Amino acid sequence: MKRRRKGNLRRMLCTLLFLAGFLGMLSSCEEIKQTDGRKVQVYYLSNSETKVEVHEFDRPTGATEEQINLLMSYLSAIPEKPAYKSPLAMGFSVLNIDYSEGSFVLNVDEKYMDLSPTTEVLVRAAIVRTLVQADGVKRVQIQVNGSPLVDAAGDPVGWMTADQFIHNDGSEINSYDQIRVKLYFANEAGDRLIAAYREKFYSTNTPLERFVVDEILAGPSGKIAGLYPTVNPDVKILSVMTKDGICYLNFDSNFLEAVGNVTLEAEIYSLVNTLTELQSVNRVQILVNGEVPDVFGSAIFDRNLDLVTTLE
């Protein structure tokens, strides 16, 4: 079945010194640390606080702690484009930062909670997607006065990774919405389906249909034992379109290459059952290189819960 440097950072930074020092670093970053000529993507918010945009800077090199420092300076700096503002200059202050063995904690003051729900998610996304580009940083947590951040509903946000914030391939990301979707993956035998819920933030640039198909291709998260991928991870999505309640999926020929022992029926209905959970989709047509394969036996598929079972 197809299925970096440890370190410790303990720095308590006064707010004024933190911002002043980091802004100073940005103005003379070449004097502080040479780069390797590659670029890093830093995310800034629009003045309307409705989207974020990627700005490129020289990629920092050296120890993870040094890379974090420079990325934090980028996140604090005034963007060259006047239509954007930095995520660490939104009215709250950074109290301290902590890095240890792949985990980065950003502790901010209580003014962070004054951000509107939409703005807060965009700030969160910009911080996480920027900082995980430092070598060794795998996850990020935001704390408010030393307590873990909670969302607008009062639920703990916890540790965040870049893939929790889905966006399209363009340079701009629209507002994020939070969605809870029901996905269907294979059982161990590969002939039945098991439902699992997944909650993520996704860009409103991305059609929901494309989002859930991407999630099926990404496979189970690993948080629940007994779930297995249904679709070959080498599959390329050629197009996803919904019209009159029918979602049209077009894949390359890798779709016909089974992953492990998963049956074609389970592969097809993992997509069909997942997509028909959406209000916009009643039926699904799956194409391979623009054609309906003979092995399908049908052009359009309806929801089929007969294949669905539960974890034992």
BAFI-3210 file (N, C-alpha, C; in Angstrom, 3 decimals, decimal comma, padded with zeros to 6 digits):
// residues 312
n [1|2|3|4|5|6|7|8|9|10|11|12|13|14|15|16|17|18|19|20|21|22|23|24|25|26|27|28|29|30|31|32|33|34|35|36|37|38|39|40|41|42|43|44|45|46|47|48|49|50|51|52|53|54|55|56|57|58|59|60|61|62|63|64|65|66|67|68|69|70|71|72|73|74|75|76|77|78|79|80|81|82|83|84|85|86|87|88|89|90|91|92|93|94|95|96|97|98|99|100|101|102|103|104|105|106|107|108|109|110|111|112|113|114|115|116|117|118|119|120|121|122|123|124|125|126|127|128|129|130|131|132|133|134|135|136|137|138|139|140|141|142|143|144|145|146|147|148|149|150|151|152|153|154|155|156|157|158|159|160|161|162|163|164|165|166|167|168|169|170|171|172|173|174|175|176|177|178|179|180|181|182|183|184|185|186|187|188|189|190|191|192|193|194|195|196|197|198|199|200|201|202|203|204|205|206|207|208|209|210|211|212|213|214|215|216|217|218|219|220|221|222|223|224|225|226|227|228|229|230|231|232|233|234|235|236|237|238|239|240|241|242|243|244|245|246|247|248|249|250|251|252|253|254|255|256|257|258|259|260|261|262|263|264|265|266|267|268|269|270|271|272|273|274|275|276|277|278|279|280|281|282|283|284|285|286|287|288|289|290|291|292|293|294|295|296|297|298|299|300|301|302|303|304|305|306|307|308|309|310|311|312]
n.u [000,842|000,491|001,555|013,995|016,808|017,198|016,444|016,555|014,763|014,601|013,372|012,621|010,973|010,712|007,991|008,364|011,104|011,169|009,719|011,140|013,722|013,407|012,434|014,641|016,362|015,281|015,836|018,506|019,109|020,896|023,301|023,050|022,478|023,490|021,805|020,631|020,009|017,558|013,950|011,528|008,142|006,134|003,320|000,943|-001,710|-004,528|-005,487|-008,182|-008,660|-009,622|-008,366|-005,269|-001,925|000,824|004,155|007,479|010,645|014,209|015,280|015,928|018,941|020,987|020,916|017,884|016,733|017,779|016,639|013,940|013,931|014,445|012,256|010,218|010,847|010,246|007,482|006,779|007,427|006,781|004,869|005,937|003,966|001,403|-001,198|-001,343|-000,804|001,249|000,992|001,813|001,445|-001,033|-002,269|-001,958|000,483|003,581|004,552|006,391|008,443|008,816|010,699|010,986|012,153|010,762|008,350|006,703|005,912|003,953|003,461|001,108|-000,336|-003,453|-004,819|-004,929|-007,273|-009,094|-009,304|-011,367|-013,377|-012,927|-010,615|-008,846|-008,537|-007,269|-004,894|-003,833|-003,491|-001,589|000,627|001,192|001,606|003,836|005,851|006,259|007,977|010,539|013,386|012,822|010,639|007,599|005,055|002,765|001,744|-000,510|-000,598|-002,382|-001,477|-000,126|-001,987|-003,584|-004,801|-008,237|-010,965|-013,571|-015,815|-015,143|-013,678|-010,650|-007,862|-005,397|-002,504|-001,149|-000,719|000,658|-000,991|-003,528|-004,656|-006,047|-005,436|-005,692|-003,736|-002,944|-001,577|-002,971|-005,047|-008,302|-010,799|-010,865|-012,915|-014,340|-014,842|-016,626|-016,357|-017,622|-015,954|-015,210|-013,408|-011,414|-011,885|-009,792|-009,769|-010,359|-012,752|-014,991|-016,496|-015,694|-016,889|-015,542|-015,045|-013,735|-012,223|-011,468|-009,834|-010,563|-009,833|-012,030|-011,663|-011,539|-013,548|-015,972|-016,326|-013,902|-012,239|-013,048|-012,474|-009,697|-009,109|-009,887|-008,002|-005,741|-005,888|-006,512|-006,160|-004,645|-005,205|-007,254|-007,363|-007,505|-008,542|-008,128|-006,431|-008,272|-007,859|-005,400|-002,456|-000,950|-002,625|-003,774|-005,754|-007,721|-009,922|-012,671|-016,058|-019,296|-022,632|-026,036|-026,563|-024,967|-021,786|-018,875|-016,074|-012,756|-010,073|-006,568|-005,041|-004,026|-005,976|-007,154|-005,372|-005,091|-004,928|-003,220|-005,232|-007,705|-010,941|-012,349|-014,952|-015,152|-013,326|-014,560|-017,019|-016,135|-015,531|-017,987|-019,894|-018,779|-018,845|-021,597|-022,438|-022,370|-024,433|-024,700|-024,393|-025,839|-025,454|-022,722|-020,321|-017,640|-014,734|-012,037|-009,280|-011,059|-012,976|-015,501|-014,565|-014,734|-014,826|-016,287|-019,063|-021,152|-022,256|-022,946|-023,027|-024,977|-025,536|-024,366|-024,897|-024,700|-022,208|-021,065|-019,621|-018,810|-016,187|-014,761]
n.v [-001,183|002,119|003,966|018,022|019,214|019,333|021,530|024,092|026,885|029,515|032,358|035,357|038,163|041,567|043,611|046,054|045,993|043,665|044,175|046,397|045,382|043,275|044,569|046,069|044,051|043,234|045,376|045,141|042,552|041,088|041,596|040,255|037,542|035,477|034,460|031,636|032,199|031,271|031,598|032,591|032,291|034,785|035,757|038,322|040,490|041,930|045,416|045,585|043,366|040,950|039,050|037,269|037,731|036,450|037,352|037,508|036,764|036,658|033,409|032,377|031,030|028,704|027,926|026,585|028,322|030,798|031,044|031,211|033,651|035,477|035,050|035,873|038,553|039,306|038,923|040,995|043,299|046,325|045,995|046,281|046,867|049,181|048,393|046,299|044,759|043,800|040,646|040,604|043,118|044,034|045,277|043,804|042,485|040,671|038,525|036,511|033,926|030,445|027,642|024,202|021,129|020,805|022,045|025,125|027,893|030,731|033,384|035,721|038,965|039,879|041,530|040,355|038,927|040,808|040,897|040,512|037,564|036,655|038,107|037,154|034,448|034,736|036,031|034,036|032,012|033,254|033,512|030,820|029,522|030,877|030,470|027,687|027,216|027,382|025,408|022,401|023,275|022,057|022,327|024,792|026,748|029,089|031,136|032,962|035,224|033,090|031,053|028,485|029,321|029,943|029,418|031,358|030,057|029,182|026,890|025,006|025,829|024,613|022,746|023,739|023,115|023,691|022,504|022,689|024,935|025,457|026,429|027,961|027,696|030,233|033,575|034,949|034,623|034,164|034,970|032,718|029,926|027,817|024,388|021,346|018,208|015,128|012,269|009,400|006,492|003,511|000,215|-002,229|-004,507|-003,441|-003,452|-002,269|000,773|003,368|005,977|009,165|012,127|015,343|018,369|021,524|024,628|026,380|028,016|030,388|030,657|028,149|025,669|023,760|021,138|020,497|020,741|018,609|016,409|016,641|016,098|013,426|012,268|012,861|011,063|009,122|010,763|009,565|009,808|008,204|004,838|002,072|003,074|003,422|004,553|005,264|006,022|006,085|007,754|008,971|010,000|012,500|015,367|016,412|018,019|019,508|019,915|021,196|020,918|021,503|019,814|017,617|016,367|016,563|014,706|014,561|012,576|011,594|008,694|007,245|006,850|004,436|002,654|000,600|001,244|-000,548|-003,141|-002,167|-002,183|-001,397|-000,537|000,370|002,455|004,200|004,801|005,952|008,507|009,290|009,006|010,773|013,259|013,578|014,220|016,904|019,790|020,759|018,678|015,922|013,681|011,881|011,998|010,207|010,609|009,443|010,762|012,297|010,515|007,935|005,104|001,692|-000,235|000,827|000,528|002,228|005,568|007,698|008,091|007,272|007,965|005,485|003,677|001,097|-000,009|000,968|000,629|000,190|000,957|-001,767]
n.w [000,000|-001,004|000,839|011,786|013,124|016,312|018,957|021,477|022,511|024,569|025,254|026,671|025,720|025,915|024,902|023,414|022,887|021,492|019,059|018,084|017,902|016,075|013,800|013,256|012,590|010,161|008,448|008,144|007,350|005,788|006,956|009,305|008,784|006,205|003,221|001,290|-001,297|-002,128|-001,831|000,656|001,624|002,867|004,703|004,449|005,641|003,962|003,918|004,258|005,688|004,710|003,232|002,640|001,411|-000,427|000,097|-001,030|000,418|001,081|001,818|005,116|006,565|008,458|012,011|013,436|015,330|014,530|012,018|012,747|014,127|012,029|010,349|012,063|012,164|009,562|009,648|011,289|010,006|008,100|005,252|001,800|-000,034|000,209|000,550|002,263|005,491|008,292|010,006|012,676|013,591|014,493|016,581|018,892|021,225|021,215|023,715|024,435|022,927|022,125|021,348|020,767|019,866|017,301|017,848|018,058|020,052|020,282|022,301|023,128|024,077|025,792|024,028|021,606|021,493|020,804|018,112|015,223|014,480|011,784|011,029|012,969|012,271|009,803|010,581|012,191|010,265|008,575|010,291|010,995|008,473|007,604|009,595|009,721|007,693|008,549|009,075|010,683|012,211|012,906|013,916|015,256|018,012|019,379|022,172|024,675|026,947|028,141|028,168|026,260|023,013|022,249|019,971|018,242|019,083|021,537|021,731|022,222|020,201|019,786|018,582|015,447|011,957|008,660|006,727|007,708|006,809|004,014|000,665|-002,613|-005,690|-006,365|-005,797|-003,904|-001,025|-000,105|002,417|005,172|005,824|008,296|008,223|008,649|007,514|006,165|005,500|003,510|003,983|003,337|004,771|006,459|004,858|002,436|001,050|002,059|003,355|005,684|007,633|008,476|010,329|009,500|010,363|009,159|008,189|005,268|002,139|000,701|-001,936|-002,955|-004,385|-002,597|-003,424|-004,696|-002,527|-000,770|-002,374|-002,591|000,076|000,319|-001,418|000,052|002,072|005,132|008,325|010,270|012,890|013,638|014,059|011,760|009,417|005,909|002,901|-000,123|-002,717|-005,233|-004,391|-006,347|-008,187|-010,424|-010,351|-012,888|-013,412|-011,621|-011,395|-010,776|-011,758|-012,014|-009,842|-010,296|-009,822|-011,623|-012,031|-013,128|-013,692|-014,048|-015,638|-013,497|-011,682|-012,136|-011,153|-008,543|-005,005|-002,733|-001,482|-002,162|-003,486|-006,732|-006,563|-003,896|-004,049|-005,886|-004,570|-002,236|-002,992|-004,182|-002,077|-000,230|-001,601|-002,042|000,447|000,524|000,136|-002,417|-004,179|-005,767|-007,342|-008,914|-011,489|-012,768|-014,551|-016,584|-017,896|-019,382|-020,283|-019,816|-018,200|-019,361|-017,387|-015,345|-015,588|-015,301|-015,943|-014,327|-010,829|-007,997|-004,517|-002,240|000,418|001,192|001,243|003,468|006,638|010,133|012,497|014,186]
ca.u [000,000|001,289|001,328|015,294|017,706|016,531|017,031|015,718|014,757|013,897|013,662|011,558|011,248|009,859|007,266|008,989|012,389|010,892|009,388|012,229|014,847|013,130|012,382|016,027|016,930|014,822|016,494|019,911|019,116|022,057|024,407|022,842|022,607|023,438|020,790|021,141|019,545|016,181|012,956|010,558|006,869|005,636|001,920|000,453|-003,143|-004,972|-005,995|-009,591|-008,650|-010,470|-007,536|-003,837|-001,160|002,196|005,278|008,684|011,869|015,299|015,108|016,992|019,706|021,566|020,188|016,436|016,436|018,099|015,613|012,722|014,098|014,311|010,867|009,438|011,085|009,451|006,068|006,582|007,833|005,770|004,974|006,216|002,687|000,605|-002,520|-001,235|-000,195|001,878|000,151|002,254|001,237|-002,490|-002,773|-001,553|001,936|004,187|005,161|007,591|008,381|009,458|010,844|011,605|011,941|009,742|007,140|006,923|004,823|003,932|002,640|000,726|-001,143|-004,902|-005,385|-005,133|-008,665|-009,931|-009,427|-012,624|-013,153|-012,330|-009,246|-008,034|-008,193|-006,284|-003,632|-003,373|-003,017|-000,366|001,712|001,529|002,147|005,173|006,831|006,587|009,005|011,838|013,792|012,567|009,370|006,548|003,741|002,759|000,631|-000,627|-001,111|-002,745|-001,030|000,292|-003,055|-003,822|-005,811|-009,517|-011,585|-014,752|-016,811|-014,640|-012,980|-009,191|-007,332|-004,357|-001,356|-001,531|000,246|000,317|-002,041|-004,844|-005,118|-006,011|-005,601|-005,473|-002,355|-002,669|-000,788|-003,834|-005,926|-009,460|-011,148|-010,980|-014,079|-014,102|-015,836|-016,532|-016,840|-017,673|-015,177|-015,315|-012,169|-011,571|-011,531|-008,528|-009,945|-010,438|-014,001|-016,056|-016,152|-015,910|-016,984|-014,760|-015,209|-012,515|-012,512|-010,349|-010,077|-010,258|-010,028|-013,250|-011,276|-011,587|-014,873|-016,044|-016,162|-012,461|-011,668|-013,258|-011,729|-008,309|-009,014|-009,920|-006,707|-004,733|-005,991|-006,846|-005,214|-003,835|-005,690|-008,180|-006,828|-008,454|-008,954|-007,103|-006,694|-009,071|-007,453|-003,966|-001,960|-000,322|-003,674|-003,844|-007,100|-007,735|-010,970|-013,817|-017,097|-020,648|-023,692|-027,358|-026,521|-024,044|-020,378|-018,088|-014,668|-011,922|-008,749|-005,701|-005,167|-003,632|-007,176|-007,465|-004,358|-005,584|-004,027|-003,337|-006,259|-008,990|-011,700|-012,766|-016,237|-014,880|-012,665|-015,568|-018,029|-015,531|-015,706|-019,414|-020,551|-018,243|-019,347|-023,044|-022,675|-022,487|-025,763|-024,681|-024,159|-026,779|-024,895|-021,320|-019,785|-016,179|-014,104|-010,589|-008,812|-012,200|-013,870|-016,013|-013,943|-015,667|-014,909|-017,175|-020,401|-022,146|-021,702|-023,209|-023,206|-025,765|-025,043|-024,517|-024,498|-024,614|-020,812|-020,574|-019,606|-018,242|-014,994|-015,102]
ca.v [000,000|003,322|004,835|018,262|019,655|019,619|022,650|024,702|028,349|030,050|033,794|036,249|039,421|042,732|043,906|047,110|045,510|042,608|044,757|047,240|044,540|042,506|045,478|046,390|042,889|043,185|046,398|044,770|041,095|040,515|041,692|039,305|036,161|035,305|033,530|030,711|032,602|030,856|032,505|032,099|032,978|035,416|036,094|039,572|040,718|043,131|046,435|045,282|042,179|039,931|038,067|037,398|037,636|035,972|038,214|036,695|037,294|035,693|032,337|032,369|029,794|028,589|027,165|026,808|029,520|031,963|031,128|031,701|035,077|036,258|034,950|036,743|039,938|039,500|039,023|042,244|044,440|047,013|045,509|047,271|047,251|049,881|047,772|045,149|045,006|042,597|039,964|040,866|044,540|044,134|045,833|042,998|042,416|039,369|038,499|035,678|032,810|029,251|026,574|022,993|019,859|020,851|022,752|026,558|028,545|032,193|033,873|037,113|039,523|039,703|042,324|039,453|038,499|041,881|040,710|039,897|036,150|036,489|038,616|036,275|033,250|035,134|036,257|032,709|031,329|033,909|033,169|029,399|029,169|031,472|029,927|026,279|027,135|027,255|024,013|021,786|023,686|021,207|022,766|026,101|027,009|030,462|031,275|034,310|035,327|031,791|030,056|028,125|030,090|029,327|030,077|032,164|029,209|028,817|025,607|025,149|025,719|023,586|022,828|023,976|022,866|024,440|021,885|023,002|026,131|025,091|027,562|027,595|027,851|031,622|034,309|035,516|033,709|034,861|034,643|031,302|029,410|026,544|023,420|019,973|017,370|013,695|011,611|007,938|005,790|002,052|-000,635|-002,941|-005,445|-002,666|-003,671|-001,520|002,160|003,842|007,439|009,894|013,580|016,139|019,797|022,322|025,921|026,338|029,289|030,480|030,516|026,746|025,047|022,701|019,847|020,269|020,583|017,269|015,454|016,734|015,445|011,984|011,894|012,977|009,870|009,297|011,593|008,758|009,965|007,107|003,584|001,251|003,723|003,270|005,348|004,613|006,472|006,133|009,108|009,543|010,508|013,933|015,876|017,233|019,035|019,247|020,885|020,784|021,590|020,888|018,777|016,540|016,742|015,887|014,555|014,066|012,214|010,945|007,236|006,645|006,526|003,025|001,851|000,437|001,431|-001,715|-004,104|-001,466|-002,512|-000,255|-000,079|001,160|003,687|005,078|005,286|006,841|009,843|009,577|009,214|011,995|014,434|013,741|014,818|018,346|020,175|021,091|017,492|014,804|012,534|012,105|011,316|010,129|010,417|009,231|011,432|012,816|009,460|006,995|003,791|000,574|-001,017|001,459|-000,027|003,292|006,882|008,576|007,285|007,766|007,626|004,063|003,449|-000,329|-000,358|001,623|-000,135|000,947|000,352|-002,788]
ca.w [000,000|-001,025|002,012|011,241|014,039|017,553|019,657|022,496|022,492|025,730|025,251|027,094|025,026|026,181|023,665|022,627|022,401|020,503|017,755|017,619|017,522|014,870|012,654|012,945|011,898|008,783|007,645|007,903|007,468|005,141|007,888|010,392|008,339|004,770|002,758|000,285|-002,621|-002,341|-001,283|001,623|001,450|004,085|004,457|005,018|005,516|003,261|004,837|004,508|006,546|004,097|002,551|002,842|000,167|-000,279|-000,268|-000,990|000,996|001,064|002,793|006,127|006,740|009,784|013,008|013,443|016,112|013,710|010,987|013,378|014,397|010,814|009,911|012,936|011,738|008,355|010,038|012,023|009,183|007,295|003,871|000,769|-000,624|001,221|000,699|003,159|006,791|008,828|010,992|014,038|013,868|014,431|017,829|020,044|021,428|021,476|025,038|024,349|021,992|022,667|020,363|021,294|019,179|016,256|018,283|018,274|020,766|020,224|023,408|022,876|025,165|025,680|022,944|020,466|021,502|020,258|016,673|014,800|014,163|010,453|011,072|013,803|011,506|008,795|011,302|012,582|009,065|008,113|011,214|010,902|007,163|007,488|010,535|009,475|006,661|009,210|009,184|011,978|012,810|012,361|014,366|015,920|018,920|019,865|023,524|025,102|028,343|028,623|028,058|024,858|022,285|021,924|018,825|018,517|019,747|022,843|021,677|022,104|018,845|019,846|017,680|014,050|010,897|007,451|005,933|008,243|006,129|002,609|-000,247|-004,011|-006,144|-006,685|-004,811|-002,889|-000,318|000,422|003,790|005,517|006,522|008,966|007,781|009,153|006,421|006,397|004,465|003,547|003,675|003,271|005,905|006,237|003,745|001,193|000,326|002,711|003,658|007,049|007,651|009,477|010,217|009,486|010,481|008,666|007,586|003,844|001,467|-000,093|-003,347|-003,342|-004,325|-001,592|-004,082|-004,882|-001,195|-000,221|-003,211|-002,129|001,366|000,066|-001,973|001,112|002,886|006,552|009,068|011,165|014,256|013,901|013,534|011,027|008,174|004,882|001,687|-001,162|-004,049|-005,490|-004,112|-007,542|-009,072|-010,685|-010,621|-014,099|-013,248|-010,747|-011,734|-010,404|-012,514|-011,857|-008,826|-010,664|-009,728|-012,651|-011,657|-014,219|-013,184|-015,014|-015,675|-012,226|-010,910|-012,359|-010,471|-007,175|-003,876|-001,873|-001,863|-002,254|-004,691|-007,544|-006,033|-002,696|-004,492|-006,497|-003,635|-001,239|-003,574|-004,386|-000,788|000,374|-002,318|-001,860|001,753|000,291|-000,316|-003,843|-005,006|-005,654|-008,045|-009,308|-012,666|-012,707|-015,852|-016,611|-019,120|-020,118|-020,762|-018,826|-018,437|-019,521|-016,153|-014,382|-015,711|-015,160|-016,240|-013,198|-009,619|-006,876|-003,185|-001,916|001,812|001,465|001,449|004,679|007,880|011,251|013,091|015,187]
c.u [000,881|000,932|002,611|016,070|016,905|017,189|016,082|015,854|013,955|014,219|012,431|011,878|010,250|009,238|007,970|010,326|012,199|010,659|010,546|013,400|014,612|013,014|013,781|016,706|016,541|015,568|017,940|020,076|020,340|023,266|024,288|023,076|022,529|022,354|021,380|020,627|018,127|015,232|012,076|009,290|006,364|004,247|001,529|-001,045|-003,422|-005,495|-007,466|-009,760|-009,599|-009,661|-006,089|-003,137|000,258|003,180|006,550|009,874|012,964|015,085|016,247|017,687|020,257|020,700|018,705|016,080|016,695|017,064|014,311|012,794|013,877|012,883|009,958|009,632|010,304|007,980|005,752|006,782|006,651|005,917|005,266|004,930|001,817|-000,765|-002,501|-000,567|000,281|001,008|000,568|002,179|-000,257|-003,080|-002,440|-000,026|002,381|004,897|006,440|007,354|009,174|009,525|011,544|011,178|010,756|008,509|007,472|005,693|005,008|002,961|002,378|-000,112|-002,628|-005,533|-005,586|-006,600|-009,615|-010,097|-010,783|-012,351|-012,487|-010,879|-008,339|-007,618|-007,141|-004,917|-003,013|-002,780|-001,698|000,826|002,154|002,198|003,536|006,185|007,183|007,591|010,413|012,162|013,517|011,263|008,241|005,154|003,865|001,545|000,658|-001,227|-001,419|-002,461|-000,732|-000,762|-003,321|-004,978|-007,088|-010,137|-012,839|-015,829|-016,365|-013,907|-011,472|-008,731|-006,246|-003,214|-001,851|-000,381|-000,228|-000,865|-003,428|-005,453|-004,970|-006,209|-005,324|-004,042|-001,998|-001,897|-001,642|-004,719|-007,089|-009,717|-011,250|-012,315|-013,686|-015,215|-015,560|-017,160|-016,770|-017,008|-015,295|-014,002|-012,401|-011,295|-010,260|-008,621|-010,057|-011,734|-015,192|-015,542|-016,507|-015,890|-016,132|-014,957|-013,840|-012,892|-011,275|-010,811|-009,732|-010,541|-011,311|-012,943|-011,579|-013,012|-014,870|-015,825|-014,684|-011,791|-011,838|-012,565|-010,259|-008,118|-009,065|-008,574|-005,605|-004,758|-006,354|-005,769|-004,277|-004,277|-006,638|-007,612|-007,923|-008,989|-007,804|-007,457|-007,506|-008,589|-005,932|-003,448|-001,276|-001,349|-003,572|-005,285|-007,034|-008,796|-012,022|-014,846|-018,455|-021,665|-024,976|-027,325|-025,608|-022,610|-019,590|-016,622|-013,902|-010,511|-007,872|-005,787|-004,737|-004,829|-007,513|-006,425|-004,724|-004,505|-004,254|-004,386|-007,642|-009,678|-012,077|-014,073|-016,035|-014,220|-013,684|-016,495|-017,438|-015,672|-017,181|-020,094|-020,071|-018,837|-020,837|-023,411|-022,851|-023,869|-025,817|-024,638|-025,199|-026,221|-023,498|-021,003|-018,271|-015,640|-012,614|-010,096|-009,986|-013,184|-014,345|-015,400|-014,989|-015,866|-015,870|-018,578|-021,505|-021,473|-021,834|-023,567|-024,070|-025,108|-025,319|-023,975|-024,409|-023,179|-020,278|-020,685|-019,034|-016,989|-015,415|-014,446]
c.v [001,238|004,173|005,758|018,798|020,006|020,810|023,180|026,208|028,820|031,532|034,563|037,625|040,483|043,162|044,945|046,665|044,467|043,217|045,587|046,408|043,811|043,383|045,912|045,269|042,882|044,176|046,042|043,271|040,472|040,578|040,641|037,881|036,098|034,302|032,663|031,022|032,184|031,823|031,796|032,922|033,478|035,967|037,377|039,713|041,961|044,135|046,224|044,073|041,102|038,861|038,259|037,211|037,200|037,044|037,387|037,457|036,233|034,664|032,373|031,017|029,760|027,763|027,516|028,079|030,794|032,152|031,674|033,191|035,921|036,206|035,816|038,208|040,260|039,720|040,317|043,476|045,055|046,552|046,636|047,756|047,931|049,264|046,605|045,549|043,692|041,979|040,185|042,349|044,840|044,604|045,026|042,945|040,984|039,430|037,672|034,568|031,646|028,196|025,387|021,797|019,875|021,640|024,203|027,150|030,051|032,667|035,359|037,632|039,442|040,529|041,496|039,053|039,593|041,765|040,095|038,438|035,927|036,936|037,673|035,024|033,582|035,379|034,918|031,972|031,918|033,536|031,722|029,078|029,762|030,727|028,473|026,121|027,110|025,775|023,497|022,177|022,915|021,662|024,034|026,172|028,476|030,424|032,737|034,412|033,960|030,705|029,745|028,930|029,280|030,100|030,824|031,381|028,781|027,501|025,825|024,953|024,655|023,838|022,944|023,656|023,577|023,838|022,053|024,216|025,914|026,328|027,103|027,905|029,291|032,303|034,879|034,450|034,518|034,449|033,137|031,032|028,108|025,586|022,057|019,084|015,902|013,007|010,104|007,301|004,283|001,389|-001,409|-003,894|-004,731|-002,810|-002,955|-000,120|002,503|005,365|008,027|011,375|014,263|017,610|020,585|023,720|025,806|027,700|029,268|030,577|029,118|026,213|023,907|021,325|019,513|020,026|019,158|016,200|015,459|016,004|013,926|011,518|011,959|011,773|010,165|010,070|010,791|008,872|008,838|005,845|002,832|001,869|003,659|004,102|004,561|004,921|006,538|007,564|009,763|010,132|012,022|014,305|016,790|018,322|018,550|020,321|020,328|021,610|020,792|019,697|017,611|017,066|015,903|015,899|013,987|013,841|011,709|009,431|006,549|006,276|005,037|002,094|001,777|000,736|000,257|-002,683|-003,474|-001,814|-001,244|000,323|000,796|002,485|004,682|005,662|006,041|008,281|010,213|009,873|010,471|013,232|014,644|014,124|016,331|018,668|020,406|019,874|016,402|013,523|012,898|011,342|011,372|009,792|010,163|009,735|011,820|011,781|008,592|005,624|002,677|-000,187|-000,414|000,843|000,990|004,619|007,811|007,719|008,021|007,343|006,153|003,823|001,976|-000,780|000,135|000,717|000,748|000,240|-000,638|-002,470]
c.w [000,000|000,194|002,158|012,306|015,276|018,231|020,687|022,441|023,680|025,826|025,696|026,532|025,472|024,872|022,815|022,061|021,320|019,121|017,211|017,129|016,234|013,635|012,259|012,212|010,439|007,914|007,354|007,940|006,818|006,056|008,984|009,938|006,829|004,414|001,659|-001,111|-002,925|-001,629|-000,255|001,432|002,793|003,780|005,195|004,783|004,694|004,285|005,165|005,425|006,035|003,372|002,973|001,504|000,479|-000,746|-000,117|-000,414|000,847|002,160|003,810|006,173|008,155|010,708|012,970|014,195|015,313|012,605|011,555|013,625|013,146|010,273|010,775|012,567|010,478|008,711|010,776|011,156|008,448|005,857|002,889|000,106|000,440|001,456|001,676|004,463|007,392|009,914|012,436|014,388|013,777|015,761|019,064|020,113|021,677|022,826|025,045|023,340|022,574|021,573|021,010|020,465|018,216|016,595|018,619|018,957|020,688|021,300|023,220|024,041|024,838|024,557|021,672|020,362|021,028|018,743|016,348|014,445|012,815|010,443|011,861|013,049|010,455|009,436|011,677|011,387|008,583|008,982|011,026|009,578|006,947|008,346|010,272|008,339|007,257|009,356|010,594|012,631|012,145|012,769|015,195|016,842|019,322|021,258|023,812|026,596|028,944|028,572|026,603|024,247|022,110|020,778|019,248|019,247|021,141|022,891|021,549|020,656|018,777|018,876|016,237|013,115|009,641|006,717|006,530|007,558|004,629|001,753|-001,667|-004,415|-006,489|-005,574|-003,703|-002,282|000,228|001,863|003,986|006,177|007,196|008,580|008,381|008,094|006,811|005,220|004,624|003,091|003,764|004,612|005,558|005,049|002,404|000,439|000,951|003,031|005,095|007,031|008,762|009,253|010,256|009,501|010,085|008,308|006,110|003,227|000,669|-001,578|-003,861|-003,285|-003,313|-002,203|-004,260|-003,528|-000,681|-001,061|-002,813|-000,802|001,226|-000,469|-000,923|002,040|004,328|007,280|009,949|012,608|014,646|013,263|012,775|009,762|007,173|003,656|000,678|-002,569|-004,124|-005,263|-005,306|-008,514|-009,210|-010,997|-011,838|-014,027|-012,275|-011,041|-011,327|-011,174|-012,357|-010,909|-009,133|-010,581|-010,725|-012,225|-012,837|-013,685|-014,319|-014,834|-014,383|-011,373|-011,015|-011,748|-008,997|-006,144|-002,924|-002,391|-002,017|-003,570|-005,437|-007,010|-004,801|-003,059|-005,027|-005,441|-002,441|-001,696|-003,672|-003,056|-000,088|-000,282|-002,113|-000,435|001,634|-000,259|-001,819|-004,746|-004,713|-006,273|-008,519|-010,584|-012,589|-014,086|-015,646|-017,952|-020,023|-020,603|-019,600|-019,097|-018,516|-018,217|-015,137|-014,420|-015,556|-015,436|-015,039|-011,987|-008,594|-005,567|-002,880|-000,512|002,170|001,742|002,791|005,884|008,972|011,749|014,168|016,528]
res [m|k|r|r|r|k|g|n|l|r|r|m|l|c|t|l|l|f|l|a|g|f|l|g|m|l|s|s|c|e|e|i|k|q|t|d|g|r|k|v|q|v|y|y|l|s|n|s|e|t|k|v|e|v|h|e|f|d|r|p|t|g|a|t|e|e|q|i|n|l|l|m|s|y|l|s|a|i|p|e|k|p|a|y|k|s|p|l|a|m|g|f|s|v|l|n|i|d|y|s|e|g|s|f|v|l|n|v|d|e|k|y|m|d|l|s|p|t|t|e|v|l|v|r|a|a|i|v|r|t|l|v|q|a|d|g|v|k|r|v|q|i|q|v|n|g|s|p|l|v|d|a|a|g|d|p|v|g|w|m|t|a|d|q|f|i|h|n|d|g|s|e|i|n|s|y|d|q|i|r|v|k|l|y|f|a|n|e|a|g|d|r|l|i|a|a|y|r|e|k|f|y|s|t|n|t|p|l|e|r|f|v|v|d|e|i|l|a|g|p|s|g|k|i|a|g|l|y|p|t|v|n|p|d|v|k|i|l|s|v|m|t|k|d|g|i|c|y|l|n|f|d|s|n|f|l|e|a|v|g|n|v|t|l|e|a|e|i|y|s|l|v|n|t|l|t|e|l|q|s|v|n|r|v|q|i|l|v|n|g|e|v|p|d|v|f|g|s|a|i|f|d|r|n|l|d|l|v|t|t|l|e]
***
